[in-house]
Amino acid sequence: MSMKLYVGNLSFGTTSSDLEQLFGQVGTVESATIVEDRDTGRSRGFGFVEMSSKEEGNAANCGIQWQGN
């Protein structure tokens, strides 16, 4: 069973690919999405990452510290 994680307080330059690469270090990423403003297309500073299992989701939740843009 997969686990979807909320990822907040991201810089506006962070991409879905950045999230997928970062979370891929601790497990299999099913999807990674940055939420964008529907009018401007600009990042809203948060997103979601879906990990392939609950165990990997918990590991990511405890072990990831973003040091991005």
mmCIF file of the N, C-alpha and C atoms, coordinates in Angstrom:
data_MODEL
# 
_entry.id   MODEL 
# 
loop_
_atom_site.group_PDB 
_atom_site.id 
_atom_site.type_symbol 
_atom_site.label_atom_id 
_atom_site.label_alt_id 
_atom_site.label_comp_id 
_atom_site.label_asym_id 
_atom_site.label_entity_id 
_atom_site.label_seq_id 
_atom_site.pdbx_PDB_ins_code 
_atom_site.Cartn_x 
_atom_site.Cartn_y 
_atom_site.Cartn_z 
_atom_site.occupancy 
_atom_site.B_iso_or_equiv 
_atom_site.pdbx_formal_charge 
_atom_site.auth_seq_id 
_atom_site.auth_comp_id 
_atom_site.auth_asym_id 
_atom_site.auth_atom_id 
_atom_site.pdbx_PDB_model_num 
ATOM 1   N N  . MET A 1 1  ? 0.850  -1.182 0.000   1.00 0.00 ? 1  MET A N  1 
ATOM 2   C CA . MET A 1 1  ? 0.000  0.000  0.000   1.00 0.00 ? 1  MET A CA 1 
ATOM 3   C C  . MET A 1 1  ? 0.894  1.243  0.000   1.00 0.00 ? 1  MET A C  1 
ATOM 4   N N  . SER A 1 2  ? 0.596  2.174  -0.882  1.00 0.00 ? 2  SER A N  1 
ATOM 5   C CA . SER A 1 2  ? 1.419  3.378  -0.995  1.00 0.00 ? 2  SER A CA 1 
ATOM 6   C C  . SER A 1 2  ? 1.072  4.392  0.094   1.00 0.00 ? 2  SER A C  1 
ATOM 7   N N  . MET A 1 3  ? 1.948  5.378  0.239   1.00 0.00 ? 3  MET A N  1 
ATOM 8   C CA . MET A 1 3  ? 1.763  6.432  1.243   1.00 0.00 ? 3  MET A CA 1 
ATOM 9   C C  . MET A 1 3  ? 2.053  7.775  0.593   1.00 0.00 ? 3  MET A C  1 
ATOM 10  N N  . LYS A 1 4  ? 1.104  8.701  0.685   1.00 0.00 ? 4  LYS A N  1 
ATOM 11  C CA . LYS A 1 4  ? 1.271  10.035 0.113   1.00 0.00 ? 4  LYS A CA 1 
ATOM 12  C C  . LYS A 1 4  ? 1.703  10.999 1.212   1.00 0.00 ? 4  LYS A C  1 
ATOM 13  N N  . LEU A 1 5  ? 2.768  11.754 0.926   1.00 0.00 ? 5  LEU A N  1 
ATOM 14  C CA . LEU A 1 5  ? 3.327  12.697 1.890   1.00 0.00 ? 5  LEU A CA 1 
ATOM 15  C C  . LEU A 1 5  ? 3.148  14.126 1.399   1.00 0.00 ? 5  LEU A C  1 
ATOM 16  N N  . TYR A 1 6  ? 2.774  15.008 2.298   1.00 0.00 ? 6  TYR A N  1 
ATOM 17  C CA . TYR A 1 6  ? 2.742  16.445 2.022   1.00 0.00 ? 6  TYR A CA 1 
ATOM 18  C C  . TYR A 1 6  ? 4.151  16.983 2.254   1.00 0.00 ? 6  TYR A C  1 
ATOM 19  N N  . VAL A 1 7  ? 4.639  17.801 1.320   1.00 0.00 ? 7  VAL A N  1 
ATOM 20  C CA . VAL A 1 7  ? 5.965  18.395 1.445   1.00 0.00 ? 7  VAL A CA 1 
ATOM 21  C C  . VAL A 1 7  ? 5.776  19.907 1.345   1.00 0.00 ? 7  VAL A C  1 
ATOM 22  N N  . GLY A 1 8  ? 6.026  20.612 2.438   1.00 0.00 ? 8  GLY A N  1 
ATOM 23  C CA . GLY A 1 8  ? 5.772  22.050 2.467   1.00 0.00 ? 8  GLY A CA 1 
ATOM 24  C C  . GLY A 1 8  ? 7.029  22.877 2.602   1.00 0.00 ? 8  GLY A C  1 
ATOM 25  N N  . ASN A 1 9  ? 6.831  24.177 2.534   1.00 0.00 ? 9  ASN A N  1 
ATOM 26  C CA . ASN A 1 9  ? 7.895  25.162 2.711   1.00 0.00 ? 9  ASN A CA 1 
ATOM 27  C C  . ASN A 1 9  ? 9.015  24.999 1.682   1.00 0.00 ? 9  ASN A C  1 
ATOM 28  N N  . LEU A 1 10 ? 8.632  24.727 0.428   1.00 0.00 ? 10 LEU A N  1 
ATOM 29  C CA . LEU A 1 10 ? 9.596  24.564 -0.655  1.00 0.00 ? 10 LEU A CA 1 
ATOM 30  C C  . LEU A 1 10 ? 9.870  25.901 -1.322  1.00 0.00 ? 10 LEU A C  1 
ATOM 31  N N  . SER A 1 11 ? 11.066 26.042 -1.856  1.00 0.00 ? 11 SER A N  1 
ATOM 32  C CA . SER A 1 11 ? 11.365 27.246 -2.625  1.00 0.00 ? 11 SER A CA 1 
ATOM 33  C C  . SER A 1 11 ? 10.568 27.186 -3.933  1.00 0.00 ? 11 SER A C  1 
ATOM 34  N N  . PHE A 1 12 ? 10.322 28.330 -4.519  1.00 0.00 ? 12 PHE A N  1 
ATOM 35  C CA . PHE A 1 12 ? 9.518  28.391 -5.731  1.00 0.00 ? 12 PHE A CA 1 
ATOM 36  C C  . PHE A 1 12 ? 10.242 27.788 -6.929  1.00 0.00 ? 12 PHE A C  1 
ATOM 37  N N  . GLY A 1 13 ? 11.544 27.565 -6.812  1.00 0.00 ? 13 GLY A N  1 
ATOM 38  C CA . GLY A 1 13 ? 12.317 26.962 -7.891  1.00 0.00 ? 13 GLY A CA 1 
ATOM 39  C C  . GLY A 1 13 ? 12.358 25.449 -7.852  1.00 0.00 ? 13 GLY A C  1 
ATOM 40  N N  . THR A 1 14 ? 11.799 24.836 -6.822  1.00 0.00 ? 14 THR A N  1 
ATOM 41  C CA . THR A 1 14 ? 11.801 23.385 -6.687  1.00 0.00 ? 14 THR A CA 1 
ATOM 42  C C  . THR A 1 14 ? 10.883 22.757 -7.727  1.00 0.00 ? 14 THR A C  1 
ATOM 43  N N  . THR A 1 15 ? 11.357 21.694 -8.371  1.00 0.00 ? 15 THR A N  1 
ATOM 44  C CA . THR A 1 15 ? 10.563 21.013 -9.390  1.00 0.00 ? 15 THR A CA 1 
ATOM 45  C C  . THR A 1 15 ? 10.122 19.629 -8.890  1.00 0.00 ? 15 THR A C  1 
ATOM 46  N N  . SER A 1 16 ? 9.184  19.047 -9.600  1.00 0.00 ? 16 SER A N  1 
ATOM 47  C CA . SER A 1 16 ? 8.745  17.689 -9.285  1.00 0.00 ? 16 SER A CA 1 
ATOM 48  C C  . SER A 1 16 ? 9.902  16.712 -9.412  1.00 0.00 ? 16 SER A C  1 
ATOM 49  N N  . SER A 1 17 ? 10.760 16.943 -10.381 1.00 0.00 ? 17 SER A N  1 
ATOM 50  C CA . SER A 1 17 ? 11.939 16.101 -10.577 1.00 0.00 ? 17 SER A CA 1 
ATOM 51  C C  . SER A 1 17 ? 12.879 16.179 -9.373  1.00 0.00 ? 17 SER A C  1 
ATOM 52  N N  . ASP A 1 18 ? 13.027 17.383 -8.801  1.00 0.00 ? 18 ASP A N  1 
ATOM 53  C CA . ASP A 1 18 ? 13.859 17.547 -7.599  1.00 0.00 ? 18 ASP A CA 1 
ATOM 54  C C  . ASP A 1 18 ? 13.312 16.695 -6.455  1.00 0.00 ? 18 ASP A C  1 
ATOM 55  N N  . LEU A 1 19 ? 12.002 16.737 -6.265  1.00 0.00 ? 19 LEU A N  1 
ATOM 56  C CA . LEU A 1 19 ? 11.373 15.945 -5.195  1.00 0.00 ? 19 LEU A CA 1 
ATOM 57  C C  . LEU A 1 19 ? 11.562 14.452 -5.442  1.00 0.00 ? 19 LEU A C  1 
ATOM 58  N N  . GLU A 1 20 ? 11.353 14.042 -6.683  1.00 0.00 ? 20 GLU A N  1 
ATOM 59  C CA . GLU A 1 20 ? 11.477 12.627 -7.018  1.00 0.00 ? 20 GLU A CA 1 
ATOM 60  C C  . GLU A 1 20 ? 12.904 12.134 -6.767  1.00 0.00 ? 20 GLU A C  1 
ATOM 61  N N  . GLN A 1 21 ? 13.878 12.929 -7.126  1.00 0.00 ? 21 GLN A N  1 
ATOM 62  C CA . GLN A 1 21 ? 15.271 12.562 -6.915  1.00 0.00 ? 21 GLN A CA 1 
ATOM 63  C C  . GLN A 1 21 ? 15.606 12.485 -5.427  1.00 0.00 ? 21 GLN A C  1 
ATOM 64  N N  . LEU A 1 22 ? 15.166 13.466 -4.654  1.00 0.00 ? 22 LEU A N  1 
ATOM 65  C CA . LEU A 1 22 ? 15.452 13.503 -3.226  1.00 0.00 ? 22 LEU A CA 1 
ATOM 66  C C  . LEU A 1 22 ? 14.808 12.328 -2.491  1.00 0.00 ? 22 LEU A C  1 
ATOM 67  N N  . PHE A 1 23 ? 13.523 12.112 -2.712  1.00 0.00 ? 23 PHE A N  1 
ATOM 68  C CA . PHE A 1 23 ? 12.820 11.041 -2.011  1.00 0.00 ? 23 PHE A CA 1 
ATOM 69  C C  . PHE A 1 23 ? 13.207 9.667  -2.546  1.00 0.00 ? 23 PHE A C  1 
ATOM 70  N N  . GLY A 1 24 ? 13.709 9.614  -3.768  1.00 0.00 ? 24 GLY A N  1 
ATOM 71  C CA . GLY A 1 24 ? 14.180 8.360  -4.334  1.00 0.00 ? 24 GLY A CA 1 
ATOM 72  C C  . GLY A 1 24 ? 15.384 7.795  -3.596  1.00 0.00 ? 24 GLY A C  1 
ATOM 73  N N  . GLN A 1 25 ? 16.050 8.630  -2.811  1.00 0.00 ? 25 GLN A N  1 
ATOM 74  C CA . GLN A 1 25 ? 17.193 8.171  -2.023  1.00 0.00 ? 25 GLN A CA 1 
ATOM 75  C C  . GLN A 1 25 ? 16.787 7.226  -0.904  1.00 0.00 ? 25 GLN A C  1 
ATOM 76  N N  . VAL A 1 26 ? 15.515 7.274  -0.477  1.00 0.00 ? 26 VAL A N  1 
ATOM 77  C CA . VAL A 1 26 ? 15.077 6.416  0.629   1.00 0.00 ? 26 VAL A CA 1 
ATOM 78  C C  . VAL A 1 26 ? 14.062 5.354  0.204   1.00 0.00 ? 26 VAL A C  1 
ATOM 79  N N  . GLY A 1 27 ? 13.641 5.364  -1.056  1.00 0.00 ? 27 GLY A N  1 
ATOM 80  C CA . GLY A 1 27 ? 12.678 4.367  -1.499  1.00 0.00 ? 27 GLY A CA 1 
ATOM 81  C C  . GLY A 1 27 ? 12.166 4.641  -2.899  1.00 0.00 ? 27 GLY A C  1 
ATOM 82  N N  . THR A 1 28 ? 11.165 3.863  -3.281  1.00 0.00 ? 28 THR A N  1 
ATOM 83  C CA . THR A 1 28 ? 10.579 3.974  -4.617  1.00 0.00 ? 28 THR A CA 1 
ATOM 84  C C  . THR A 1 28 ? 9.491  5.041  -4.626  1.00 0.00 ? 28 THR A C  1 
ATOM 85  N N  . VAL A 1 29 ? 9.655  6.037  -5.485  1.00 0.00 ? 29 VAL A N  1 
ATOM 86  C CA . VAL A 1 29 ? 8.694  7.126  -5.606  1.00 0.00 ? 29 VAL A CA 1 
ATOM 87  C C  . VAL A 1 29 ? 7.682  6.772  -6.696  1.00 0.00 ? 29 VAL A C  1 
ATOM 88  N N  . GLU A 1 30 ? 6.408  6.711  -6.333  1.00 0.00 ? 30 GLU A N  1 
ATOM 89  C CA . GLU A 1 30 ? 5.340  6.459  -7.297  1.00 0.00 ? 30 GLU A CA 1 
ATOM 90  C C  . GLU A 1 30 ? 5.024  7.724  -8.094  1.00 0.00 ? 30 GLU A C  1 
ATOM 91  N N  . SER A 1 31 ? 4.978  8.866  -7.406  1.00 0.00 ? 31 SER A N  1 
ATOM 92  C CA . SER A 1 31 ? 4.724  10.145 -8.071  1.00 0.00 ? 31 SER A CA 1 
ATOM 93  C C  . SER A 1 31 ? 5.241  11.278 -7.192  1.00 0.00 ? 31 SER A C  1 
ATOM 94  N N  . ALA A 1 32 ? 5.561  12.384 -7.845  1.00 0.00 ? 32 ALA A N  1 
ATOM 95  C CA . ALA A 1 32 ? 5.997  13.593 -7.150  1.00 0.00 ? 32 ALA A CA 1 
ATOM 96  C C  . ALA A 1 32 ? 5.390  14.774 -7.902  1.00 0.00 ? 32 ALA A C  1 
ATOM 97  N N  . THR A 1 33 ? 4.686  15.640 -7.179  1.00 0.00 ? 33 THR A N  1 
ATOM 98  C CA . THR A 1 33 ? 3.979  16.742 -7.813  1.00 0.00 ? 33 THR A CA 1 
ATOM 99  C C  . THR A 1 33 ? 4.163  18.020 -7.014  1.00 0.00 ? 33 THR A C  1 
ATOM 100 N N  . ILE A 1 34 ? 4.496  19.093 -7.713  1.00 0.00 ? 34 ILE A N  1 
ATOM 101 C CA . ILE A 1 34 ? 4.524  20.428 -7.118  1.00 0.00 ? 34 ILE A CA 1 
ATOM 102 C C  . ILE A 1 34 ? 3.193  21.099 -7.461  1.00 0.00 ? 34 ILE A C  1 
ATOM 103 N N  . VAL A 1 35 ? 2.535  21.660 -6.482  1.00 0.00 ? 35 VAL A N  1 
ATOM 104 C CA . VAL A 1 35 ? 1.258  22.334 -6.719  1.00 0.00 ? 35 VAL A CA 1 
ATOM 105 C C  . VAL A 1 35 ? 1.534  23.726 -7.269  1.00 0.00 ? 35 VAL A C  1 
ATOM 106 N N  . GLU A 1 36 ? 0.851  24.052 -8.374  1.00 0.00 ? 36 GLU A N  1 
ATOM 107 C CA . GLU A 1 36 ? 1.047  25.339 -9.037  1.00 0.00 ? 36 GLU A CA 1 
ATOM 108 C C  . GLU A 1 36 ? -0.221 26.163 -8.993  1.00 0.00 ? 36 GLU A C  1 
ATOM 109 N N  . ASP A 1 37 ? -0.042 27.474 -9.006  1.00 0.00 ? 37 ASP A N  1 
ATOM 110 C CA . ASP A 1 37 ? -1.166 28.396 -9.094  1.00 0.00 ? 37 ASP A CA 1 
ATOM 111 C C  . ASP A 1 37 ? -1.831 28.217 -10.457 1.00 0.00 ? 37 ASP A C  1 
ATOM 112 N N  . ARG A 1 38 ? -3.135 28.072 -10.490 1.00 0.00 ? 38 ARG A N  1 
ATOM 113 C CA . ARG A 1 38 ? -3.805 27.784 -11.754 1.00 0.00 ? 38 ARG A CA 1 
ATOM 114 C C  . ARG A 1 38 ? -3.805 28.964 -12.719 1.00 0.00 ? 38 ARG A C  1 
ATOM 115 N N  . ASP A 1 39 ? -3.700 30.181 -12.211 1.00 0.00 ? 39 ASP A N  1 
ATOM 116 C CA . ASP A 1 39 ? -3.709 31.355 -13.090 1.00 0.00 ? 39 ASP A CA 1 
ATOM 117 C C  . ASP A 1 39 ? -2.327 31.693 -13.637 1.00 0.00 ? 39 ASP A C  1 
ATOM 118 N N  . THR A 1 40 ? -1.302 31.594 -12.793 1.00 0.00 ? 40 THR A N  1 
ATOM 119 C CA . THR A 1 40 ? 0.046  32.000 -13.209 1.00 0.00 ? 40 THR A CA 1 
ATOM 120 C C  . THR A 1 40 ? 0.959  30.830 -13.555 1.00 0.00 ? 40 THR A C  1 
ATOM 121 N N  . GLY A 1 41 ? 0.643  29.624 -13.073 1.00 0.00 ? 41 GLY A N  1 
ATOM 122 C CA . GLY A 1 41 ? 1.492  28.471 -13.294 1.00 0.00 ? 41 GLY A CA 1 
ATOM 123 C C  . GLY A 1 41 ? 2.710  28.443 -12.388 1.00 0.00 ? 41 GLY A C  1 
ATOM 124 N N  . ARG A 1 42 ? 2.803  29.388 -11.481 1.00 0.00 ? 42 ARG A N  1 
ATOM 125 C CA . ARG A 1 42 ? 3.936  29.474 -10.555 1.00 0.00 ? 42 ARG A CA 1 
ATOM 126 C C  . ARG A 1 42 ? 3.724  28.510 -9.387  1.00 0.00 ? 42 ARG A C  1 
ATOM 127 N N  . SER A 1 43 ? 4.829  27.960 -8.895  1.00 0.00 ? 43 SER A N  1 
ATOM 128 C CA . SER A 1 43 ? 4.772  27.059 -7.752  1.00 0.00 ? 43 SER A CA 1 
ATOM 129 C C  . SER A 1 43 ? 4.127  27.766 -6.555  1.00 0.00 ? 43 SER A C  1 
ATOM 130 N N  . ARG A 1 44 ? 3.378  26.999 -5.777  1.00 0.00 ? 44 ARG A N  1 
ATOM 131 C CA . ARG A 1 44 ? 2.779  27.543 -4.558  1.00 0.00 ? 44 ARG A CA 1 
ATOM 132 C C  . ARG A 1 44 ? 3.612  27.206 -3.326  1.00 0.00 ? 44 ARG A C  1 
ATOM 133 N N  . GLY A 1 45 ? 4.754  26.554 -3.509  1.00 0.00 ? 45 GLY A N  1 
ATOM 134 C CA . GLY A 1 45 ? 5.667  26.284 -2.406  1.00 0.00 ? 45 GLY A CA 1 
ATOM 135 C C  . GLY A 1 45 ? 5.394  24.998 -1.643  1.00 0.00 ? 45 GLY A C  1 
ATOM 136 N N  . PHE A 1 46 ? 4.543  24.129 -2.196  1.00 0.00 ? 46 PHE A N  1 
ATOM 137 C CA . PHE A 1 46 ? 4.326  22.834 -1.563  1.00 0.00 ? 46 PHE A CA 1 
ATOM 138 C C  . PHE A 1 46 ? 3.986  21.801 -2.622  1.00 0.00 ? 46 PHE A C  1 
ATOM 139 N N  . GLY A 1 47 ? 4.032  20.547 -2.222  1.00 0.00 ? 47 GLY A N  1 
ATOM 140 C CA . GLY A 1 47 ? 3.726  19.477 -3.153  1.00 0.00 ? 47 GLY A CA 1 
ATOM 141 C C  . GLY A 1 47 ? 3.437  18.183 -2.421  1.00 0.00 ? 47 GLY A C  1 
ATOM 142 N N  . PHE A 1 48 ? 3.352  17.114 -3.192  1.00 0.00 ? 48 PHE A N  1 
ATOM 143 C CA . PHE A 1 48 ? 3.046  15.791 -2.647  1.00 0.00 ? 48 PHE A CA 1 
ATOM 144 C C  . PHE A 1 48 ? 3.964  14.765 -3.284  1.00 0.00 ? 48 PHE A C  1 
ATOM 145 N N  . VAL A 1 49 ? 4.400  13.817 -2.462  1.00 0.00 ? 49 VAL A N  1 
ATOM 146 C CA . VAL A 1 49 ? 5.214  12.700 -2.939  1.00 0.00 ? 49 VAL A CA 1 
ATOM 147 C C  . VAL A 1 49 ? 4.515  11.425 -2.496  1.00 0.00 ? 49 VAL A C  1 
ATOM 148 N N  . GLU A 1 50 ? 4.328  10.509 -3.435  1.00 0.00 ? 50 GLU A N  1 
ATOM 149 C CA . GLU A 1 50 ? 3.721  9.226  -3.109  1.00 0.00 ? 50 GLU A CA 1 
ATOM 150 C C  . GLU A 1 50 ? 4.798  8.155  -3.151  1.00 0.00 ? 50 GLU A C  1 
ATOM 151 N N  . MET A 1 51 ? 5.026  7.539  -2.003  1.00 0.00 ? 51 MET A N  1 
ATOM 152 C CA . MET A 1 51 ? 6.007  6.465  -1.879  1.00 0.00 ? 51 MET A CA 1 
ATOM 153 C C  . MET A 1 51 ? 5.291  5.127  -2.078  1.00 0.00 ? 51 MET A C  1 
ATOM 154 N N  . SER A 1 52 ? 6.024  4.114  -2.539  1.00 0.00 ? 52 SER A N  1 
ATOM 155 C CA . SER A 1 52 ? 5.396  2.845  -2.909  1.00 0.00 ? 52 SER A CA 1 
ATOM 156 C C  . SER A 1 52 ? 4.901  2.021  -1.721  1.00 0.00 ? 52 SER A C  1 
ATOM 157 N N  . SER A 1 53 ? 5.429  2.279  -0.525  1.00 0.00 ? 53 SER A N  1 
ATOM 158 C CA . SER A 1 53 ? 4.965  1.535  0.648   1.00 0.00 ? 53 SER A CA 1 
ATOM 159 C C  . SER A 1 53 ? 4.914  2.454  1.865   1.00 0.00 ? 53 SER A C  1 
ATOM 160 N N  . LYS A 1 54 ? 4.160  2.034  2.848   1.00 0.00 ? 54 LYS A N  1 
ATOM 161 C CA . LYS A 1 54 ? 4.048  2.804  4.083   1.00 0.00 ? 54 LYS A CA 1 
ATOM 162 C C  . LYS A 1 54 ? 5.402  2.869  4.796   1.00 0.00 ? 54 LYS A C  1 
ATOM 163 N N  . GLU A 1 55 ? 6.155  1.788  4.758   1.00 0.00 ? 55 GLU A N  1 
ATOM 164 C CA . GLU A 1 55 ? 7.462  1.747  5.407   1.00 0.00 ? 55 GLU A CA 1 
ATOM 165 C C  . GLU A 1 55 ? 8.414  2.769  4.784   1.00 0.00 ? 55 GLU A C  1 
ATOM 166 N N  . GLU A 1 56 ? 8.424  2.837  3.446   1.00 0.00 ? 56 GLU A N  1 
ATOM 167 C CA . GLU A 1 56 ? 9.275  3.810  2.765   1.00 0.00 ? 56 GLU A CA 1 
ATOM 168 C C  . GLU A 1 56 ? 8.805  5.236  3.039   1.00 0.00 ? 56 GLU A C  1 
ATOM 169 N N  . GLY A 1 57 ? 7.505  5.420  3.127   1.00 0.00 ? 57 GLY A N  1 
ATOM 170 C CA . GLY A 1 57 ? 6.951  6.737  3.461   1.00 0.00 ? 57 GLY A CA 1 
ATOM 171 C C  . GLY A 1 57 ? 7.378  7.182  4.848   1.00 0.00 ? 57 GLY A C  1 
ATOM 172 N N  . ASN A 1 58 ? 7.334  6.271  5.799   1.00 0.00 ? 58 ASN A N  1 
ATOM 173 C CA . ASN A 1 58 ? 7.772  6.594  7.154   1.00 0.00 ? 58 ASN A CA 1 
ATOM 174 C C  . ASN A 1 58 ? 9.270  6.887  7.202   1.00 0.00 ? 58 ASN A C  1 
ATOM 175 N N  . ALA A 1 59 ? 10.054 6.121  6.448   1.00 0.00 ? 59 ALA A N  1 
ATOM 176 C CA . ALA A 1 59 ? 11.501 6.356  6.399   1.00 0.00 ? 59 ALA A CA 1 
ATOM 177 C C  . ALA A 1 59 ? 11.791 7.732  5.808   1.00 0.00 ? 59 ALA A C  1 
ATOM 178 N N  . ALA A 1 60 ? 11.077 8.089  4.751   1.00 0.00 ? 60 ALA A N  1 
ATOM 179 C CA . ALA A 1 60 ? 11.259 9.401  4.121   1.00 0.00 ? 60 ALA A CA 1 
ATOM 180 C C  . ALA A 1 60 ? 10.835 10.510 5.068   1.00 0.00 ? 60 ALA A C  1 
ATOM 181 N N  . ASN A 1 61 ? 9.757  10.299 5.767   1.00 0.00 ? 61 ASN A N  1 
ATOM 182 C CA . ASN A 1 61 ? 9.233  11.291 6.698   1.00 0.00 ? 61 ASN A CA 1 
ATOM 183 C C  . ASN A 1 61 ? 10.225 11.578 7.833   1.00 0.00 ? 61 ASN A C  1 
ATOM 184 N N  . CYS A 1 62 ? 10.957 10.565 8.227   1.00 0.00 ? 62 CYS A N  1 
ATOM 185 C CA . CYS A 1 62 ? 11.908 10.717 9.332   1.00 0.00 ? 62 CYS A CA 1 
ATOM 186 C C  . CYS A 1 62 ? 13.306 11.110 8.885   1.00 0.00 ? 62 CYS A C  1 
ATOM 187 N N  . GLY A 1 63 ? 13.660 10.807 7.625   1.00 0.00 ? 63 GLY A N  1 
ATOM 188 C CA . GLY A 1 63 ? 15.048 10.935 7.251   1.00 0.00 ? 63 GLY A CA 1 
ATOM 189 C C  . GLY A 1 63 ? 15.412 11.972 6.201   1.00 0.00 ? 63 GLY A C  1 
ATOM 190 N N  . ILE A 1 64 ? 14.468 12.739 5.686   1.00 0.00 ? 64 ILE A N  1 
ATOM 191 C CA . ILE A 1 64 ? 14.775 13.685 4.618   1.00 0.00 ? 64 ILE A CA 1 
ATOM 192 C C  . ILE A 1 64 ? 14.843 15.100 5.171   1.00 0.00 ? 64 ILE A C  1 
ATOM 193 N N  . GLN A 1 65 ? 15.910 15.792 4.809   1.00 0.00 ? 65 GLN A N  1 
ATOM 194 C CA . GLN A 1 65 ? 16.025 17.216 5.113   1.00 0.00 ? 65 GLN A CA 1 
ATOM 195 C C  . GLN A 1 65 ? 16.425 17.918 3.841   1.00 0.00 ? 65 GLN A C  1 
ATOM 196 N N  . TRP A 1 66 ? 15.539 18.742 3.328   1.00 0.00 ? 66 TRP A N  1 
ATOM 197 C CA . TRP A 1 66 ? 15.749 19.457 2.069   1.00 0.00 ? 66 TRP A CA 1 
ATOM 198 C C  . TRP A 1 66 ? 16.672 20.636 2.270   1.00 0.00 ? 66 TRP A C  1 
ATOM 199 N N  . GLN A 1 67 ? 17.660 20.746 1.422   1.00 0.00 ? 67 GLN A N  1 
ATOM 200 C CA . GLN A 1 67 ? 18.590 21.871 1.466   1.00 0.00 ? 67 GLN A CA 1 
ATOM 201 C C  . GLN A 1 67 ? 18.639 22.518 0.085   1.00 0.00 ? 67 GLN A C  1 
ATOM 202 N N  . GLY A 1 68 ? 17.486 22.612 -0.579  1.00 0.00 ? 68 GLY A N  1 
ATOM 203 C CA . GLY A 1 68 ? 17.423 23.087 -1.959  1.00 0.00 ? 68 GLY A CA 1 
ATOM 204 C C  . GLY A 1 68 ? 17.496 24.574 -2.113  1.00 0.00 ? 68 GLY A C  1 
ATOM 205 N N  . ASN A 1 69 ? 17.202 25.008 -3.337  1.00 0.00 ? 69 ASN A N  1 
ATOM 206 C CA . ASN A 1 69 ? 17.282 26.402 -3.799  1.00 0.00 ? 69 ASN A CA 1 
ATOM 207 C C  . ASN A 1 69 ? 16.754 27.333 -2.762  1.00 0.00 ? 69 ASN A C  1 
# 
